[in-house]
Amino acid sequence: MKYAPVAVFGYSRDDKLERCLEALEKNPLVDKTDLFLFLDGEKGELDHEKVERVRHLAYQYQKKSKFNKVIITAQTKNLGLANSIIGGVTRVINEYQKIIVVEDDLIVSEDFLAYMNKGLDYYEDMKEYGSVSAYTYPLPELRNYNKDIYVTHKGECQGWGTWCDRWNEVDWSLSDFDSYLHDKEKRKAFDAIEKGLDQMLIAQQAGKVDSWAVRWCYHLFVHELLTVYPRVSRVWNIGFDGSGVNSGDSEIDAMRHNGDMKNVRECGEKSAVIFERMPVNEKLEHKAATYWRLSFGERVAYKLKQLFK
């Protein structure tokens, strides 16, 4: 097996990046894997010190890394998260034909690289699949689910991978947006794979947000490409502290988003995931799509439950 490279994207959070790299290094395949570190440039003087700390960390890490090799790209100007990821992924994937993508606020399990490489290898020639996700929503329905993976129409942006032929077909300019905007059924179908995607796509086109992820999800949706999710998440997001560009600062969102960290810790090198060719699991897709639709009372009840747990 030719192991996929890992692209890690960072900006101004040296503490997050350090923890992210430490977690990746616990993977047994790290010495067979090439690492690409993409560091965005500062927006202004207020970011200068933080950005410099990230770069210092990256270059010091390069000297002692367990990865096969570390290639650092430090931008002189601020590209923004979307352009940084689109450009970085395109560059790497055209060289290696496949890629594993991680942002700096993710802690991965010890079998993350094994899981991702096995998934990318297994589904590469099955053209109905567009990506492999290492993250999954902590759905109650998964506790008694008897498979290692399930399939939905929605792409994921937290620890994921794809292949060159799928990625290079993305129309980042959304040239068919006007047609989409006037197609009520299409909009309804897109929003059905995760509530809020339709409005986010509209905000993207209006210049109110700058998201690569919603455009990636839209591409997978339009081309009917599927995403493979694990029953047990291989990533834990530590960015719900207001430090990120697009992450929130809500404790309840962090708890609901991540679920039980113990599951991530227990995914070690001996965990054997069985990948299968399977259709979309409509029940799990619906549960994931509506996962965040909590009333105020439900959110309060959930937080109280967690506090007294």
C-alpha positions as CSV (number, residue, x, y, z in Angstrom):
1,M,0.0,0.0,0.0
2,K,1.2,3.5,-0.9
3,Y,0.4,5.6,2.2
4,A,-1.6,8.8,1.7
5,P,0.1,12.1,2.8
6,V,-1.3,14.1,5.6
7,A,-2.0,17.8,5.1
8,V,-2.4,19.8,8.4
9,F,-3.6,23.4,8.2
10,G,-2.7,26.0,10.9
11,Y,-2.8,29.7,11.4
12,S,-2.4,31.3,14.8
13,R,-3.0,28.6,17.4
14,D,0.4,27.0,18.4
15,D,-1.1,25.2,21.4
16,K,-3.7,23.5,19.2
17,L,-1.2,22.6,16.5
18,E,1.2,21.1,19.0
19,R,-1.5,18.8,20.4
20,C,-2.7,17.9,17.0
21,L,0.9,16.9,15.9
22,E,1.5,15.0,19.1
23,A,-1.7,12.9,18.5
24,L,-0.7,12.2,14.9
25,E,2.7,11.0,16.1
26,K,1.1,8.3,18.2
27,N,0.0,6.5,15.1
28,P,2.2,3.5,14.1
29,L,2.2,4.5,10.4
30,V,3.7,8.0,11.1
31,D,7.2,7.0,9.9
32,K,5.8,5.9,6.5
33,T,3.8,9.0,6.0
34,D,4.7,12.4,4.5
35,L,3.4,15.5,6.3
36,F,2.5,18.8,4.7
37,L,2.1,21.7,7.1
38,F,0.2,24.7,5.6
39,L,0.5,27.9,7.7
40,D,-1.6,30.9,6.7
41,G,-0.2,34.4,6.8
42,E,-1.2,37.1,9.3
43,K,-4.1,39.3,8.8
44,G,-2.5,42.2,10.5
45,E,-0.3,43.3,13.4
46,L,-2.7,41.9,16.0
47,D,-2.0,38.4,14.6
48,H,1.7,38.8,14.1
49,E,2.9,37.3,17.4
50,K,0.5,34.4,17.3
51,V,1.4,33.5,13.7
52,E,5.2,33.7,14.5
53,R,4.7,31.3,17.4
54,V,3.0,28.8,15.1
55,R,5.9,29.1,12.6
56,H,8.5,28.7,15.2
57,L,6.7,25.6,16.5
58,A,6.4,24.2,13.0
59,Y,10.1,24.6,12.1
60,Q,11.3,23.2,15.5
61,Y,8.9,20.3,15.0
62,Q,10.3,19.6,11.5
63,K,13.7,18.9,13.1
64,K,12.5,16.2,15.4
65,S,9.4,14.8,13.7
66,K,8.7,11.1,13.4
67,F,7.0,11.6,10.0
68,N,8.8,10.3,6.9
69,K,9.3,13.9,5.9
70,V,7.8,17.3,6.8
71,I,7.2,20.0,4.1
72,I,6.2,23.4,5.5
73,T,4.5,26.1,3.4
74,A,4.3,29.4,5.3
75,Q,2.3,32.0,3.4
76,T,3.5,35.6,3.3
77,K,-0.1,36.9,3.0
78,N,-3.4,35.8,4.6
79,L,-5.2,33.5,2.2
80,G,-8.1,32.6,4.5
81,L,-9.1,29.1,5.5
82,A,-11.0,28.3,2.3
83,N,-8.2,29.3,-0.1
84,S,-5.6,27.8,2.1
85,I,-7.3,24.4,2.1
86,I,-8.3,24.4,-1.6
87,G,-4.8,25.4,-2.7
88,G,-3.0,23.1,-0.3
89,V,-5.1,20.0,-1.0
90,T,-4.9,20.6,-4.7
91,R,-1.1,20.8,-4.6
92,V,-0.6,17.7,-2.6
93,I,-3.3,15.5,-4.1
94,N,-2.0,16.1,-7.7
95,E,1.3,14.7,-6.6
96,Y,0.1,11.8,-4.5
97,Q,-3.3,11.1,-6.0
98,K,-4.9,10.9,-2.6
99,I,-4.8,12.9,0.7
100,I,-5.7,12.9,4.4
101,V,-6.7,16.4,5.7
102,V,-6.6,17.6,9.3
103,E,-7.1,21.0,10.7
104,D,-5.0,22.1,13.7
105,D,-7.8,21.8,16.3
106,L,-8.3,18.1,15.9
107,I,-7.0,15.3,18.2
108,V,-6.9,12.0,16.3
109,S,-7.0,8.5,17.6
110,E,-4.0,6.1,17.5
111,D,-5.5,4.2,14.6
112,F,-6.4,7.3,12.6
113,L,-3.8,6.8,9.9
114,A,-4.5,3.1,9.6
115,Y,-8.3,3.8,9.4
116,M,-7.9,6.5,6.8
117,N,-5.4,4.6,4.6
118,K,-7.4,1.5,4.6
119,G,-10.6,3.4,3.7
120,L,-8.9,5.3,0.9
121,D,-7.4,2.1,-0.5
122,Y,-10.6,0.1,-0.2
123,Y,-12.9,2.7,-1.9
124,E,-10.5,4.2,-4.4
125,D,-11.9,2.4,-7.4
126,M,-15.6,2.5,-6.3
127,K,-16.5,5.7,-8.1
128,E,-19.8,6.2,-6.2
129,Y,-17.7,7.2,-3.1
130,G,-16.4,10.7,-2.9
131,S,-14.6,10.8,0.5
132,V,-13.8,9.0,3.7
133,S,-14.5,10.7,7.1
134,A,-12.8,9.9,10.4
135,Y,-15.4,11.9,12.3
136,T,-18.9,10.9,13.1
137,Y,-21.7,12.5,15.1
138,P,-22.1,10.8,18.5
139,L,-25.5,9.5,17.6
140,P,-27.3,7.3,20.2
141,E,-28.4,5.1,17.3
142,L,-24.7,4.1,16.7
143,R,-24.4,2.4,20.1
144,N,-26.2,-0.7,18.9
145,Y,-25.2,-0.4,15.2
146,N,-23.5,-3.7,14.2
147,K,-21.2,-2.4,11.4
148,D,-17.9,-0.5,11.6
149,I,-18.9,2.1,9.0
150,Y,-22.0,3.6,7.5
151,V,-22.6,5.8,4.4
152,T,-24.4,9.1,3.8
153,H,-24.6,11.8,1.1
154,K,-22.9,14.5,3.2
155,G,-19.2,15.2,3.0
156,E,-17.2,15.9,6.2
157,C,-14.5,18.4,7.0
158,Q,-13.0,17.1,10.3
159,G,-10.4,14.5,9.6
160,W,-11.2,13.3,6.1
161,G,-9.7,12.0,2.9
162,T,-10.3,11.9,-0.8
163,W,-8.8,11.1,-4.2
164,C,-7.5,13.3,-7.0
165,D,-10.2,12.4,-9.6
166,R,-13.0,13.4,-7.2
167,W,-11.3,16.6,-5.8
168,N,-10.3,18.1,-9.2
169,E,-13.8,18.0,-10.5
170,V,-15.1,20.5,-7.9
171,D,-16.5,23.8,-9.4
172,W,-15.4,26.2,-6.7
173,S,-17.0,29.1,-8.5
174,L,-20.5,27.5,-8.2
175,S,-21.3,28.3,-11.8
176,D,-24.7,26.6,-11.6
177,F,-25.8,28.6,-8.5
178,D,-28.5,30.6,-10.2
179,S,-30.1,27.4,-11.4
180,Y,-29.8,25.9,-7.9
181,L,-31.3,29.0,-6.3
182,H,-34.5,28.6,-8.4
183,D,-34.8,24.9,-7.9
184,K,-36.9,24.4,-4.7
185,E,-36.7,20.6,-4.8
186,K,-32.9,20.6,-5.2
187,R,-32.5,23.1,-2.4
188,K,-34.7,21.0,-0.2
189,A,-32.7,17.9,-1.0
190,F,-29.4,19.5,-0.3
191,D,-30.6,20.9,3.0
192,A,-31.9,17.4,3.9
193,I,-28.4,16.0,4.2
194,E,-27.6,18.5,6.9
195,K,-29.9,21.3,8.1
196,G,-28.4,24.7,7.3
197,L,-26.4,23.7,4.2
198,D,-28.8,25.5,1.8
199,Q,-28.5,28.8,3.7
200,M,-24.8,28.4,4.1
201,L,-24.4,27.9,0.3
202,I,-26.4,31.1,-0.3
203,A,-24.3,33.0,2.2
204,Q,-21.1,31.7,0.5
205,Q,-22.3,33.0,-2.9
206,A,-23.3,36.3,-1.3
207,G,-19.8,36.7,0.1
208,K,-21.0,36.6,3.7
209,V,-18.9,33.5,4.5
210,D,-15.8,31.9,2.9
211,S,-16.3,28.2,3.2
212,W,-14.6,25.5,1.2
213,A,-16.5,22.9,3.1
214,V,-20.0,23.8,1.9
215,R,-18.8,23.9,-1.7
216,W,-17.2,20.5,-1.2
217,C,-20.5,19.1,0.3
218,Y,-22.4,20.7,-2.6
219,H,-20.1,19.0,-5.2
220,L,-20.6,15.6,-3.6
221,F,-24.3,16.2,-3.5
222,V,-24.6,17.3,-7.1
223,H,-22.6,14.3,-8.4
224,E,-24.3,11.9,-6.0
225,L,-21.0,10.9,-4.4
226,L,-21.1,9.2,-1.0
227,T,-19.1,9.6,2.2
228,V,-18.0,6.8,4.5
229,Y,-18.3,7.5,8.2
230,P,-17.0,5.3,11.1
231,R,-19.3,4.0,13.8
232,V,-16.7,5.3,16.4
233,S,-15.2,8.7,15.7
234,R,-11.4,8.9,15.2
235,V,-11.2,12.6,15.9
236,W,-11.9,15.0,18.8
237,N,-12.4,18.7,18.2
238,I,-10.6,21.0,20.7
239,G,-11.5,24.2,18.9
240,F,-14.8,25.1,20.7
241,D,-13.1,27.8,22.7
242,G,-13.5,30.8,20.4
243,S,-10.0,30.5,19.1
244,G,-10.8,29.4,15.6
245,V,-12.0,31.3,12.5
246,N,-15.2,29.2,12.1
247,S,-15.4,27.3,15.4
248,G,-17.8,28.4,18.1
249,D,-17.2,28.9,21.8
250,S,-20.1,27.0,23.3
251,E,-19.4,24.3,25.9
252,I,-22.7,22.5,25.0
253,D,-21.8,22.5,21.3
254,A,-18.4,21.0,22.2
255,M,-20.0,18.3,24.3
256,R,-22.6,17.4,21.7
257,H,-20.2,17.6,18.9
258,N,-17.5,15.3,20.3
259,G,-19.4,12.8,22.4
260,D,-17.3,10.5,24.5
261,M,-13.6,11.2,24.3
262,K,-13.0,7.7,25.7
263,N,-14.0,6.2,22.3
264,V,-11.2,8.1,20.5
265,R,-8.7,7.1,23.1
266,E,-9.6,3.5,22.9
267,C,-9.1,3.3,19.1
268,G,-5.6,1.9,19.0
269,E,-3.5,0.2,16.4
270,K,-5.1,-3.2,17.0
271,S,-8.6,-2.0,16.1
272,A,-9.7,-3.7,12.9
273,V,-12.2,-1.8,10.9
274,I,-14.1,-3.7,8.3
275,F,-14.9,-1.5,5.3
276,E,-17.8,-2.6,3.1
277,R,-19.5,-1.5,-0.1
278,M,-22.9,-0.5,1.1
279,P,-25.8,1.9,0.2
280,V,-26.7,5.0,2.2
281,N,-28.1,4.4,5.6
282,E,-31.1,6.7,5.4
283,K,-31.9,6.4,9.1
284,L,-28.5,7.4,10.3
285,E,-28.2,10.1,7.6
286,H,-31.5,11.7,8.8
287,K,-30.4,11.5,12.4
288,A,-27.0,13.2,11.6
289,A,-28.7,15.8,9.4
290,T,-31.0,16.9,12.2
291,Y,-28.6,16.4,15.1
292,W,-28.2,20.0,15.9
293,R,-31.9,20.8,15.9
294,L,-32.4,21.2,19.6
295,S,-34.9,23.5,21.3
296,F,-33.8,25.9,24.0
297,G,-35.3,23.6,26.6
298,E,-33.5,20.6,25.2
299,R,-30.2,22.4,25.2
300,V,-30.6,23.4,28.8
301,A,-31.6,19.9,29.8
302,Y,-28.6,18.4,27.9
303,K,-26.2,20.7,29.6
304,L,-27.6,20.0,33.1
305,K,-27.3,16.3,32.4
306,Q,-23.7,16.7,31.4
307,L,-22.9,18.8,34.5
308,F,-24.4,16.3,36.9
309,K,-23.0,13.3,35.1
